[in-house]
Amino acid sequence: MSEPVLFVGCPTCGKAVSKQAAACPSCGHQFKAPGAFNPFHDLVHGCLVLVVIGFVLFCILAIGKM
Protein backbone atom coordinates (compact mmCIF):
# COMPACT_ATOMS: atom_id res chain seq x y z
CA MET A 1 0.00 0.00 0.00
CA SER A 2 1.48 3.38 -1.00
CA GLU A 3 1.50 6.55 1.07
CA PRO A 4 -1.17 9.13 0.30
CA VAL A 5 0.12 12.15 -1.59
CA LEU A 6 -0.17 15.29 0.55
CA PHE A 7 -0.72 18.67 -1.03
CA VAL A 8 0.12 22.20 0.10
CA GLY A 9 -0.85 25.56 -1.32
CA CYS A 10 1.80 27.35 -3.36
CA PRO A 11 2.61 30.68 -1.62
CA THR A 12 2.97 32.41 -5.00
CA CYS A 13 -0.05 31.24 -7.03
CA GLY A 14 -2.13 29.42 -4.39
CA LYS A 15 -2.58 26.22 -6.42
CA ALA A 16 -2.30 22.77 -4.80
CA VAL A 17 1.17 21.25 -5.12
CA SER A 18 2.51 17.90 -3.90
CA LYS A 19 4.62 18.16 -0.73
CA GLN A 20 7.28 16.13 -2.57
CA ALA A 21 7.60 18.66 -5.42
CA ALA A 22 10.74 20.77 -5.63
CA ALA A 23 8.84 23.53 -7.47
CA CYS A 24 5.27 24.52 -8.33
CA PRO A 25 4.38 23.18 -11.80
CA SER A 26 2.13 26.20 -12.44
CA CYS A 27 4.33 29.18 -11.56
CA GLY A 28 7.76 27.63 -10.89
CA HIS A 29 8.04 28.77 -7.24
CA GLN A 30 10.98 26.83 -5.70
CA PHE A 31 10.14 24.99 -2.47
CA LYS A 32 13.55 23.41 -2.07
CA ALA A 33 16.61 22.74 -4.13
CA PRO A 34 16.45 19.45 -6.06
CA GLY A 35 17.76 16.72 -3.80
CA ALA A 36 17.75 19.07 -0.79
CA PHE A 37 17.83 17.50 2.64
CA ASN A 38 15.13 18.49 5.12
CA PRO A 39 16.14 16.98 8.49
CA PHE A 40 12.73 17.53 10.03
CA HIS A 41 10.87 15.79 7.19
CA ASP A 42 12.72 12.51 7.37
CA LEU A 43 12.40 10.85 10.80
CA VAL A 44 15.73 9.01 10.70
CA HIS A 45 17.71 12.08 9.66
CA GLY A 46 15.81 14.23 12.14
CA CYS A 47 16.74 11.87 14.98
CA LEU A 48 20.36 11.87 13.85
CA VAL A 49 20.42 15.67 13.85
CA LEU A 50 19.04 15.71 17.41
CA VAL A 51 21.67 13.20 18.57
CA VAL A 52 24.49 15.24 17.05
CA ILE A 53 23.17 18.47 18.60
CA GLY A 54 22.88 16.72 21.97
CA PHE A 55 26.44 15.40 21.71
CA VAL A 56 27.81 18.84 20.82
CA LEU A 57 25.98 20.43 23.76
CA PHE A 58 27.25 17.69 26.09
CA CYS A 59 30.83 18.31 24.93
CA ILE A 60 30.48 22.06 25.41
CA LEU A 61 29.10 21.61 28.93
CA ALA A 62 31.76 19.02 29.82
CA ILE A 63 34.57 21.31 28.65
CA GLY A 64 33.03 24.22 30.57
CA LYS A 65 33.22 22.26 33.85
CA MET A 66 36.96 21.57 33.50
N, CA, C and O of each residue as an XYZ file, in Angstrom:
264
protein
N       0.841     -1.171      0.000
C       0.000      0.000      0.000
C       0.893      1.242      0.000
O       1.810      1.335      0.816
N       0.646      2.186     -0.888
C       1.481      3.377     -0.998
C       0.960      4.482     -0.081
O      -0.201      4.487      0.328
N       1.861      5.417      0.227
C       1.502      6.553      1.070
C       0.587      7.489      0.296
O       0.725      7.624     -0.920
N      -0.347      8.139      0.989
C      -1.169      9.129      0.296
C      -0.329     10.353     -0.042
O       0.564     10.732      0.716
N      -0.615     10.960     -1.167
C       0.120     12.148     -1.587
C      -0.506     13.346     -0.877
O      -1.715     13.564     -0.967
N       0.316     14.119     -0.174
C      -0.168     15.290      0.546
C       0.095     16.531     -0.295
O       1.122     16.641     -0.965
N      -0.835     17.446     -0.246
C      -0.722     18.668     -1.029
C      -0.659     19.889     -0.119
O      -1.237     19.901      0.967
N       0.045     20.905     -0.575
C       0.116     22.196      0.102
C      -0.215     23.274     -0.909
O      -0.137     23.044     -2.116
N      -0.580     24.434     -0.428
C      -0.855     25.556     -1.324
C       0.432     26.282     -1.664
O       1.242     26.559     -0.779
N       0.627     26.588     -2.923
C       1.796     27.351     -3.357
C       1.655     28.779     -2.823
O       0.605     29.397     -3.002
N       2.708     29.322     -2.161
C       2.607     30.681     -1.625
C       2.553     31.763     -2.710
O       2.146     32.893     -2.439
N       2.959     31.424     -3.919
C       2.967     32.410     -5.003
C       1.640     32.447     -5.752
O       1.041     33.511     -5.914
N       1.175     31.266     -6.214
C      -0.046     31.243     -7.032
C      -1.256     30.647     -6.320
O      -2.383     30.795     -6.791
N      -1.032     29.962     -5.171
C      -2.133     29.416     -4.390
C      -2.655     28.072     -4.854
O      -3.573     27.531     -4.236
N      -2.103     27.514     -5.918
C      -2.581     26.223     -6.418
C      -2.031     25.080     -5.569
O      -0.989     25.225     -4.929
N      -2.729     23.947     -5.562
C      -2.300     22.775     -4.800
C      -1.088     22.125     -5.460
O      -1.071     21.883     -6.667
N      -0.069     21.847     -4.634
C       1.173     21.255     -5.117
C       1.540     20.119     -4.171
O       1.355     20.238     -2.960
N       2.057     19.024     -4.712
C       2.506     17.897     -3.899
C       3.602     18.350     -2.945
O       4.451     19.165     -3.310
N       3.585     17.817     -1.709
C       4.624     18.159     -0.734
C       5.996     17.649     -1.174
O       7.019     18.115     -0.673
N       6.023     16.698     -2.104
C       7.278     16.132     -2.574
C       7.878     16.930     -3.736
O       9.012     16.677     -4.142
N       7.125     17.886     -4.268
C       7.596     18.657     -5.420
C       8.687     19.644     -5.011
O       8.627     20.241     -3.937
N       9.674     19.804     -5.875
C      10.740     20.775     -5.631
C      10.293     22.176     -6.048
O      10.811     23.175     -5.549
N       9.324     22.238     -6.970
C       8.841     23.525     -7.469
C       7.385     23.396     -7.884
O       6.919     22.298     -8.188
N       6.673     24.498     -7.897
C       5.274     24.520     -8.335
C       5.234     24.336     -9.853
O       5.917     25.062    -10.576
N       4.448     23.381    -10.345
C       4.379     23.177    -11.801
C       3.653     24.314    -12.524
O       3.812     24.476    -13.733
N       2.860     25.100    -11.798
C       2.132     26.195    -12.437
C       2.966     27.452    -12.603
O       3.036     28.018    -13.694
N       3.612     27.899    -11.501
C       4.326     29.178    -11.556
C       5.841     29.039    -11.404
O       6.574     29.999    -11.642
N       6.322     27.847    -11.009
C       7.760     27.628    -10.892
C       8.367     28.016     -9.553
O       9.586     27.971     -9.391
N       7.518     28.405     -8.574
C       8.038     28.767     -7.240
C       8.848     27.604     -6.673
O       8.358     26.476     -6.626
N      10.088     27.869     -6.239
C      10.975     26.834     -5.703
C      10.666     26.594     -4.234
O      10.698     27.529     -3.434
N      10.367     25.351     -3.870
C      10.138     24.989     -2.473
C      11.443     24.561     -1.820
O      11.696     24.867     -0.655
N      12.251     23.865     -2.566
C      13.548     23.409     -2.070
C      14.416     23.114     -3.275
O      13.919     22.916     -4.383
N      15.702     23.087     -3.049
C      16.614     22.740     -4.132
C      16.440     21.260     -4.463
O      16.185     20.462     -3.560
N      16.569     20.875     -5.720
C      16.450     19.454     -6.065
C      17.439     18.620     -5.256
O      18.635     18.910     -5.221
N      16.924     17.591     -4.614
C      17.761     16.722     -3.799
C      18.094     17.310     -2.443
O      18.935     16.766     -1.728
N      17.450     18.416     -2.070
C      17.746     19.065     -0.788
C      17.349     18.163      0.365
O      16.427     17.355      0.255
N      18.048     18.314      1.451
C      17.834     17.502      2.636
C      17.065     18.322      3.662
O      17.515     19.398      4.056
N      15.932     17.836      4.092
C      15.129     18.486      5.122
C      15.142     17.581      6.343
O      14.406     16.595      6.380
N      15.974     17.896      7.359
C      16.140     16.983      8.490
C      14.878     16.777      9.309
O      14.771     15.775     10.016
N      13.930     17.680      9.238
C      12.726     17.529     10.032
C      11.621     16.819      9.260
O      10.560     16.542      9.819
N      11.849     16.523      7.998
C      10.866     15.794      7.195
C      11.120     14.292      7.272
O      10.180     13.498      7.271
N      12.351     13.919      7.335
C      12.720     12.513      7.374
C      13.038     12.135      8.816
O      13.966     12.688      9.406
N      12.285     11.204      9.391
C      12.399     10.846     10.801
C      13.800     10.376     11.178
O      14.324     10.786     12.214
N      14.408      9.538     10.374
C      15.735      9.006     10.699
C      16.766     10.124     10.720
O      17.561     10.218     11.656
N      16.760     10.968      9.702
C      17.711     12.076      9.657
C      17.428     13.087     10.762
O      18.358     13.659     11.332
N      16.161     13.311     11.066
C      15.805     14.226     12.144
C      16.332     13.743     13.485
O      16.839     14.535     14.280
N      16.214     12.441     13.740
C      16.740     11.874     14.984
C      18.257     11.988     15.026
O      18.829     12.286     16.075
N      18.901     11.757     13.911
C      20.360     11.872     13.855
C      20.803     13.304     14.138
O      21.784     13.517     14.850
N      20.104     14.268     13.597
C      20.420     15.672     13.853
C      20.286     15.975     15.341
O      21.139     16.658     15.909
N      19.230     15.479     15.979
C      19.045     15.714     17.413
C      20.151     15.067     18.237
O      20.611     15.655     19.216
N      20.584     13.871     17.860
C      21.670     13.196     18.570
C      22.966     13.991     18.447
O      23.685     14.165     19.430
N      23.260     14.466     17.256
C      24.488     15.244     17.046
C      24.436     16.545     17.844
O      25.426     16.923     18.470
N      23.306     17.228     17.829
C      23.165     18.472     18.600
C      23.334     18.184     20.085
O      24.005     18.939     20.788
N      22.733     17.098     20.571
C      22.882     16.722     21.970
C      24.323     16.420     22.334
O      24.783     16.807     23.407
N      25.039     15.738     21.459
C      26.443     15.404     21.710
C      27.298     16.670     21.761
O      28.165     16.805     22.625
N      27.051     17.588     20.839
C      27.812     18.836     20.818
C      27.551     19.634     22.101
O      28.485     20.168     22.699
N      26.297     19.715     22.520
C      25.976     20.426     23.758
C      26.626     19.752     24.959
O      27.143     20.431     25.847
N      26.603     18.435     24.993
C      27.250     17.692     26.088
C      28.742     18.008     26.131
O      29.296     18.248     27.204
N      29.390     18.008     24.974
C      30.828     18.313     24.927
C      31.116     19.727     25.403
O      32.078     19.952     26.136
N      30.294     20.674     24.994
C      30.485     22.062     25.410
C      30.337     22.187     26.924
O      31.133     22.861     27.578
N      29.313     21.534     27.477
C      29.102     21.606     28.931
C      30.206     20.881     29.686
O      30.616     21.336     30.754
N      30.698     19.764     29.156
C      31.763     19.017     29.816
C      33.053     19.817     29.825
O      33.778     19.811     30.819
N      33.347     20.501     28.736
C      34.572     21.312     28.654
C      34.456     22.514     29.595
O      35.443     22.934     30.199
N      33.246     23.062     29.715
C      33.026     24.219     30.574
C      33.235     23.904     32.045
O      33.563     24.802     32.820
N      33.051     22.644     32.455
C      33.215     22.255     33.853
C      34.656     21.966     34.213
O      34.968     21.811     35.393
N      35.553     21.889     33.226
C      36.957     21.573     33.498
C      37.697     22.754     34.052
O      38.891     22.657     34.336
